Amino acid sequence: MLPAAPPGGASTAVPTSVSARSSVPPYDHVLLALPPTAASASVLRGLRSEGVRVSLVSDGIGVLDAVRGGEPALVVLDVELPGPDQNAVLAALQAEAPNVPVIAVTPRERRSGLLGLLRADRDDYLLRPFAMDELAARIRLRLRLGADTVPIVLRQGEVAVDTEFGEVTVDGRPVALSPTEFALLMALLAEPGAVVSHARLASQVWSEPASANLVQVYISYLRRKIGPERIRTVRGAGYVLEG
């Protein structure tokens, strides 16, 4: 299951420090294979609001049937869906649609067994619990960069995020962030050097309506951890991540 809380949202751009040899149209079809929860519905709505064509299935058989009906650009597969063993579903999916990347959602205790099943050049995984914005950011990166060019580390100046392990470093030193702080950083990192409004951050990071004051509070938390000079306030407009 996806976490019912905390934060969620969607990212829409690739950091300028990431280069790509090929690209996939940004609004291609994404297949979500997630349990029928409110959090899953929130992910679905968020991606659709950005113009992404999204389908949602809730069991392993539905995943394979949907892929056979027309290959999506990407599949998000929860490894604990009801139905057949999801490792077998993943293997069948890779065999039948070898060009389709998969983001596997897994609890920590199943991570080690899952790693050997993922294709290093194509697939990815997310540990539960996670911020919904983190999932959306990875989906966006896959769609924009293409299956062959998924970056491991996103960087803006001296701020770096290892997307494989969810680790953040600043000036080379590790920084521990809460899930909400991490989601907020990912939302800013998705648009490096650009002003990101309070409203945009609120909709991307929180699954429920968030006030401008709440955004400001978490911006202050994030500043304390990565350095106040790295997030610039643009009065009346929003915030800029400057690295």
C-alpha atoms as a printed R data frame, in Angstrom:
    type eleno elety resid chain resno      x       y       z
1   ATOM     1    CA   MET     A     1  0.000   0.000   0.000
2   ATOM     2    CA   LEU     A     2  1.030   3.564  -0.586
3   ATOM     3    CA   PRO     A     3  1.232   5.761   2.484
4   ATOM     4    CA   ALA     A     4 -1.965   7.650   3.273
5   ATOM     5    CA   ALA     A     5  0.229  10.435   4.667
6   ATOM     6    CA   PRO     A     6  2.426  12.456   4.641
7   ATOM     7    CA   PRO     A     7  3.120  14.430   1.545
8   ATOM     8    CA   GLY     A     8  2.536  13.958  -2.129
9   ATOM     9    CA   GLY     A     9  2.463  15.773  -5.406
10  ATOM    10    CA   ALA     A    10  4.105  15.885  -8.809
11  ATOM    11    CA   SER     A    11  7.272  17.294 -10.316
12  ATOM    12    CA   THR     A    12  7.415  18.557 -13.858
13  ATOM    13    CA   ALA     A    13 10.961  19.367 -14.916
14  ATOM    14    CA   VAL     A    14 14.431  17.852 -15.071
15  ATOM    15    CA   PRO     A    15 17.260  19.589 -13.191
16  ATOM    16    CA   THR     A    16 19.635  21.437 -15.484
17  ATOM    17    CA   SER     A    17 22.616  19.397 -14.298
18  ATOM    18    CA   VAL     A    18 21.139  16.211 -15.819
19  ATOM    19    CA   SER     A    19 21.916  15.463 -19.451
20  ATOM    20    CA   ALA     A    20 20.099  12.956 -21.670
21  ATOM    21    CA   ARG     A    21 20.968  11.116 -24.857
22  ATOM    22    CA   SER     A    22 17.345  10.493 -25.734
23  ATOM    23    CA   SER     A    23 13.919  11.567 -24.525
24  ATOM    24    CA   VAL     A    24 10.395  10.287 -24.203
25  ATOM    25    CA   PRO     A    25  7.399  12.565 -24.776
26  ATOM    26    CA   PRO     A    26  6.519  14.018 -21.353
27  ATOM    27    CA   TYR     A    27  2.842  13.124 -21.481
28  ATOM    28    CA   ASP     A    28  3.083   9.449 -22.387
29  ATOM    29    CA   HIS     A    29  0.952   6.718 -20.866
30  ATOM    30    CA   VAL     A    30  1.770   5.576 -17.313
31  ATOM    31    CA   LEU     A    31  0.266   2.395 -15.847
32  ATOM    32    CA   LEU     A    32 -0.168   2.470 -12.066
33  ATOM    33    CA   ALA     A    33 -0.485  -0.965 -10.476
34  ATOM    34    CA   LEU     A    34 -1.360   0.089  -6.940
35  ATOM    35    CA   PRO     A    35 -3.807  -1.013  -4.241
36  ATOM    36    CA   PRO     A    36 -7.241   0.656  -4.300
37  ATOM    37    CA   THR     A    37 -6.554   3.283  -1.613
38  ATOM    38    CA   ALA     A    38 -7.144   6.997  -1.243
39  ATOM    39    CA   ALA     A    39 -3.391   7.581  -1.630
40  ATOM    40    CA   SER     A    40 -3.365   5.729  -4.964
41  ATOM    41    CA   ALA     A    41 -6.306   7.818  -6.163
42  ATOM    42    CA   SER     A    42 -4.431  10.967  -5.134
43  ATOM    43    CA   VAL     A    43 -1.400   9.950  -7.239
44  ATOM    44    CA   LEU     A    44 -3.722   9.257 -10.166
45  ATOM    45    CA   ARG     A    45 -5.421  12.655  -9.913
46  ATOM    46    CA   GLY     A    46 -2.148  14.496  -9.500
47  ATOM    47    CA   LEU     A    47 -0.579  13.026 -12.617
48  ATOM    48    CA   ARG     A    48 -3.728  13.527 -14.664
49  ATOM    49    CA   SER     A    49 -3.875  17.176 -13.600
50  ATOM    50    CA   GLU     A    50 -0.421  17.574 -15.169
51  ATOM    51    CA   GLY     A    51 -1.637  16.144 -18.463
52  ATOM    52    CA   VAL     A    52 -0.207  12.646 -18.056
53  ATOM    53    CA   ARG     A    53 -2.310   9.797 -19.453
54  ATOM    54    CA   VAL     A    54 -2.650   7.389 -16.529
55  ATOM    55    CA   SER     A    55 -4.380   4.051 -16.035
56  ATOM    56    CA   LEU     A    56 -4.877   2.369 -12.665
57  ATOM    57    CA   VAL     A    57 -5.138  -1.380 -12.027
58  ATOM    58    CA   SER     A    58 -5.298  -3.056  -8.628
59  ATOM    59    CA   ASP     A    59 -3.999  -6.608  -9.109
60  ATOM    60    CA   GLY     A    60 -1.220  -8.486 -10.882
61  ATOM    61    CA   ILE     A    61 -3.434 -10.014 -13.570
62  ATOM    62    CA   GLY     A    62 -4.693  -6.540 -14.430
63  ATOM    63    CA   VAL     A    63 -1.106  -5.357 -14.948
64  ATOM    64    CA   LEU     A    64 -0.349  -7.981 -17.570
65  ATOM    65    CA   ASP     A    65 -3.731  -7.603 -19.278
66  ATOM    66    CA   ALA     A    66 -3.253  -3.831 -19.490
67  ATOM    67    CA   VAL     A    67  0.251  -4.149 -20.952
68  ATOM    68    CA   ARG     A    68 -0.897  -6.693 -23.522
69  ATOM    69    CA   GLY     A    69 -3.577  -4.231 -24.558
70  ATOM    70    CA   GLY     A    70 -0.975  -1.589 -25.439
71  ATOM    71    CA   GLU     A    71  2.474  -0.908 -24.020
72  ATOM    72    CA   PRO     A    72  2.634   2.005 -21.564
73  ATOM    73    CA   ALA     A    73  5.693   4.252 -21.331
74  ATOM    74    CA   LEU     A    74  6.216   3.176 -17.720
75  ATOM    75    CA   VAL     A    75  4.715   0.865 -15.074
76  ATOM    76    CA   VAL     A    76  4.592   1.533 -11.330
77  ATOM    77    CA   LEU     A    77  4.176  -1.891  -9.700
78  ATOM    78    CA   ASP     A    78  3.392  -2.443  -6.019
79  ATOM    79    CA   VAL     A    79  5.034  -5.767  -5.110
80  ATOM    80    CA   GLU     A    80  2.314  -6.529  -2.559
81  ATOM    81    CA   LEU     A    81 -0.701  -6.300  -4.833
82  ATOM    82    CA   PRO     A    82 -3.321  -9.033  -4.441
83  ATOM    83    CA   GLY     A    83 -3.240 -11.864  -6.945
84  ATOM    84    CA   PRO     A    84 -0.257 -13.837  -8.266
85  ATOM    85    CA   ASP     A    85  3.199 -13.483  -6.729
86  ATOM    86    CA   GLN     A    86  4.380 -10.071  -7.858
87  ATOM    87    CA   ASN     A    87  7.927 -11.270  -8.501
88  ATOM    88    CA   ALA     A    88  6.437 -13.556 -11.144
89  ATOM    89    CA   VAL     A    89  4.342 -10.662 -12.474
90  ATOM    90    CA   LEU     A    90  7.475  -8.495 -12.683
91  ATOM    91    CA   ALA     A    91  9.367 -11.208 -14.569
92  ATOM    92    CA   ALA     A    92  6.456 -11.684 -16.990
93  ATOM    93    CA   LEU     A    93  6.169  -7.937 -17.484
94  ATOM    94    CA   GLN     A    94  9.884  -7.646 -18.283
95  ATOM    95    CA   ALA     A    95  9.659 -10.538 -20.728
96  ATOM    96    CA   GLU     A    96  6.539  -9.345 -22.535
97  ATOM    97    CA   ALA     A    97  7.411  -5.636 -22.576
98  ATOM    98    CA   PRO     A    98 11.231  -5.499 -22.430
99  ATOM    99    CA   ASN     A    99 11.395  -1.813 -23.363
100 ATOM   100    CA   VAL     A   100  9.011  -0.657 -20.631
101 ATOM   101    CA   PRO     A   101 10.723   0.571 -17.435
102 ATOM   102    CA   VAL     A   102  9.253  -0.452 -14.081
103 ATOM   103    CA   ILE     A   103  9.278   1.393 -10.767
104 ATOM   104    CA   ALA     A   104  8.672  -1.221  -8.056
105 ATOM   105    CA   VAL     A   105  7.111  -0.101  -4.760
106 ATOM   106    CA   THR     A   106  8.325  -2.332  -1.924
107 ATOM   107    CA   PRO     A   107  8.559  -2.510   1.864
108 ATOM   108    CA   ARG     A   108 12.126  -2.379   3.202
109 ATOM   109    CA   GLU     A   109 12.124  -6.044   4.222
110 ATOM   110    CA   ARG     A   110 11.594  -7.133   0.597
111 ATOM   111    CA   ARG     A   111 14.208  -4.816  -0.895
112 ATOM   112    CA   SER     A   112 17.122  -7.276  -0.973
113 ATOM   113    CA   GLY     A   113 15.077  -9.933  -2.751
114 ATOM   114    CA   LEU     A   114 13.757  -7.417  -5.250
115 ATOM   115    CA   LEU     A   115 17.090  -5.908  -6.305
116 ATOM   116    CA   GLY     A   116 18.175  -9.011  -8.184
117 ATOM   117    CA   LEU     A   117 14.999  -8.861 -10.283
118 ATOM   118    CA   LEU     A   118 15.376  -5.271 -11.452
119 ATOM   119    CA   ARG     A   119 17.214  -4.370 -14.653
120 ATOM   120    CA   ALA     A   120 19.991  -1.965 -13.728
121 ATOM   121    CA   ASP     A   121 19.684   0.040 -16.943
122 ATOM   122    CA   ARG     A   122 15.909   0.341 -16.906
123 ATOM   123    CA   ASP     A   123 14.083  -0.299 -13.627
124 ATOM   124    CA   ASP     A   124 13.909   1.470 -10.274
125 ATOM   125    CA   TYR     A   125 12.317   0.986  -6.870
126 ATOM   126    CA   LEU     A   126 10.872   2.998  -3.989
127 ATOM   127    CA   LEU     A   127 10.777   1.934  -0.345
128 ATOM   128    CA   ARG     A   128  7.665   2.412   1.745
129 ATOM   129    CA   PRO     A   129  6.864   4.730   3.355
130 ATOM   130    CA   PHE     A   130  7.703   7.493   0.890
131 ATOM   131    CA   ALA     A   131  6.433  10.898  -0.099
132 ATOM   132    CA   MET     A   132  4.095  10.801  -3.075
133 ATOM   133    CA   ASP     A   133  6.078  13.658  -4.583
134 ATOM   134    CA   GLU     A   134  9.118  11.377  -4.677
135 ATOM   135    CA   LEU     A   135  7.196   8.848  -6.770
136 ATOM   136    CA   ALA     A   136  5.936  11.557  -9.106
137 ATOM   137    CA   ALA     A   137  9.436  12.980  -9.496
138 ATOM   138    CA   ARG     A   138 10.849   9.611 -10.518
139 ATOM   139    CA   ILE     A   139  8.022   9.050 -12.980
140 ATOM   140    CA   ARG     A   140  8.712  12.451 -14.534
141 ATOM   141    CA   LEU     A   141 12.413  11.744 -14.834
142 ATOM   142    CA   ARG     A   142 11.802   8.432 -16.556
143 ATOM   143    CA   LEU     A   143  9.352   9.938 -19.010
144 ATOM   144    CA   ARG     A   144 11.523  12.935 -19.851
145 ATOM   145    CA   LEU     A   145 14.918  11.242 -19.986
146 ATOM   146    CA   GLY     A   146 13.892   7.928 -21.448
147 ATOM   147    CA   ALA     A   147 14.496   4.434 -20.148
148 ATOM   148    CA   ASP     A   148 18.172   4.446 -21.177
149 ATOM   149    CA   THR     A   149 19.209   7.619 -19.377
150 ATOM   150    CA   VAL     A   150 17.911   7.584 -15.807
151 ATOM   151    CA   PRO     A   151 20.216   9.613 -13.538
152 ATOM   152    CA   ILE     A   152 21.286   8.266 -10.158
153 ATOM   153    CA   VAL     A   153 22.141  11.636  -8.637
154 ATOM   154    CA   LEU     A   154 20.260  14.913  -9.122
155 ATOM   155    CA   ARG     A   155 22.292  18.008  -8.379
156 ATOM   156    CA   GLN     A   156 21.827  21.751  -8.082
157 ATOM   157    CA   GLY     A   157 25.046  23.432  -7.072
158 ATOM   158    CA   GLU     A   158 26.336  21.616  -3.997
159 ATOM   159    CA   VAL     A   159 22.950  20.094  -3.162
160 ATOM   160    CA   ALA     A   160 22.729  16.495  -4.387
161 ATOM   161    CA   VAL     A   161 20.042  13.813  -4.089
162 ATOM   162    CA   ASP     A   162 20.828  10.146  -4.656
163 ATOM   163    CA   THR     A   163 17.526   8.959  -6.121
164 ATOM   164    CA   GLU     A   164 18.365   5.274  -5.660
165 ATOM   165    CA   PHE     A   165 18.737   5.462  -1.893
166 ATOM   166    CA   GLY     A   166 16.930   8.731  -1.129
167 ATOM   167    CA   GLU     A   167 20.101  10.245   0.370
168 ATOM   168    CA   VAL     A   168 20.802  13.980   0.411
169 ATOM   169    CA   THR     A   169 24.239  15.605   0.628
170 ATOM   170    CA   VAL     A   170 25.243  19.263   0.835
171 ATOM   171    CA   ASP     A   171 28.865  20.167   0.141
172 ATOM   172    CA   GLY     A   172 29.550  16.441   0.271
173 ATOM   173    CA   ARG     A   173 28.170  15.930   3.784
174 ATOM   174    CA   PRO     A   174 25.063  13.783   4.409
175 ATOM   175    CA   VAL     A   175 21.906  15.590   5.520
176 ATOM   176    CA   ALA     A   176 18.971  13.779   7.136
177 ATOM   177    CA   LEU     A   177 15.568  15.052   5.985
178 ATOM   178    CA   SER     A   178 12.065  14.145   7.069
179 ATOM   179    CA   PRO     A   179  9.741  12.783   4.329
180 ATOM   180    CA   THR     A   180  8.077  16.197   4.021
181 ATOM   181    CA   GLU     A   181 11.392  18.031   3.813
182 ATOM   182    CA   PHE     A   182 12.616  15.546   1.204
183 ATOM   183    CA   ALA     A   183  9.469  16.028  -0.884
184 ATOM   184    CA   LEU     A   184  9.859  19.793  -0.631
185 ATOM   185    CA   LEU     A   185 13.483  19.596  -1.789
186 ATOM   186    CA   MET     A   186 12.509  17.364  -4.720
187 ATOM   187    CA   ALA     A   187  9.815  19.835  -5.760
188 ATOM   188    CA   LEU     A   188 12.355  22.684  -5.739
189 ATOM   189    CA   LEU     A   189 15.034  20.555  -7.379
190 ATOM   190    CA   ALA     A   190 12.654  19.748 -10.233
191 ATOM   191    CA   GLU     A   191 12.759  23.418 -11.260
192 ATOM   192    CA   PRO     A   192 16.295  24.586 -10.441
193 ATOM   193    CA   GLY     A   193 16.812  28.325 -10.661
194 ATOM   194    CA   ALA     A   194 13.090  28.931 -11.246
195 ATOM   195    CA   VAL     A   195 10.582  30.478  -8.867
196 ATOM   196    CA   VAL     A   196  8.252  27.815  -7.440
197 ATOM   197    CA   SER     A   197  5.115  29.331  -5.961
198 ATOM   198    CA   HIS     A   198  3.631  28.647  -2.527
199 ATOM   199    CA   ALA     A   199  0.540  27.190  -4.215
200 ATOM   200    CA   ARG     A   200  2.587  24.861  -6.419
201 ATOM   201    CA   LEU     A   201  4.634  23.575  -3.500
202 ATOM   202    CA   ALA     A   202  1.489  23.094  -1.421
203 ATOM   203    CA   SER     A   203 -0.190  21.028  -4.146
204 ATOM   204    CA   GLN     A   204  2.907  18.955  -4.925
205 ATOM   205    CA   VAL     A   205  4.141  18.169  -1.429
206 ATOM   206    CA   TRP     A   206  0.926  17.772   0.577
207 ATOM   207    CA   SER     A   207 -1.917  15.444  -0.361
208 ATOM   208    CA   GLU     A   208 -4.332  17.661   1.600
209 ATOM   209    CA   PRO     A   209 -4.686  21.452   1.184
210 ATOM   210    CA   ALA     A   210 -1.743  23.221   2.853
211 ATOM   211    CA   SER     A   211 -1.592  26.878   3.872
212 ATOM   212    CA   ALA     A   212  1.151  29.280   2.802
213 ATOM   213    CA   ASN     A   213  2.169  29.426   6.453
214 ATOM   214    CA   LEU     A   214  2.719  25.654   6.559
215 ATOM   215    CA   VAL     A   215  4.874  25.891   3.420
216 ATOM   216    CA   GLN     A   216  6.907  28.669   5.040
217 ATOM   217    CA   VAL     A   217  7.422  26.587   8.186
218 ATOM   218    CA   TYR     A   218  8.814  23.642   6.220
219 ATOM   219    CA   ILE     A   219 10.934  25.917   4.037
220 ATOM   220    CA   SER     A   220 12.507  27.191   7.264
221 ATOM   221    CA   TYR     A   221 13.130  23.598   8.417
222 ATOM   222    CA   LEU     A   222 14.746  22.772   5.079
223 ATOM   223    CA   ARG     A   223 16.892  25.915   5.162
224 ATOM   224    CA   ARG     A   224 18.287  24.956   8.560
225 ATOM   225    CA   LYS     A   225 19.457  21.645   7.142
226 ATOM   226    CA   ILE     A   226 20.801  22.574   3.688
227 ATOM   227    CA   GLY     A   227 21.766  26.198   4.391
228 ATOM   228    CA   PRO     A   228 19.561  29.312   4.395
229 ATOM   229    CA   GLU     A   229 21.422  30.837   1.447
230 ATOM   230    CA   ARG     A   230 20.439  27.951  -0.829
231 ATOM   231    CA   ILE     A   231 16.706  28.787  -0.873
232 ATOM   232    CA   ARG     A   232 15.893  32.349  -1.900
233 ATOM   233    CA   THR     A   233 12.511  33.902  -1.150
234 ATOM   234    CA   VAL     A   234 10.938  35.897  -3.964
235 ATOM   235    CA   ARG     A   235  8.452  38.067  -2.156
236 ATOM   236    CA   GLY     A   236  4.886  37.506  -3.297
237 ATOM   237    CA   ALA     A   237  5.957  34.783  -5.741
238 ATOM   238    CA   GLY     A   238  7.601  31.801  -4.037
239 ATOM   239    CA   TYR     A   239 11.034  30.238  -3.620
240 ATOM   240    CA   VAL     A   240 14.120  29.500  -5.735
241 ATOM   241    CA   LEU     A   241 16.594  26.672  -5.101
242 ATOM   242    CA   GLU     A   242 20.003  28.074  -5.912
243 ATOM   243    CA   GLY     A   243 22.259  25.291  -4.637
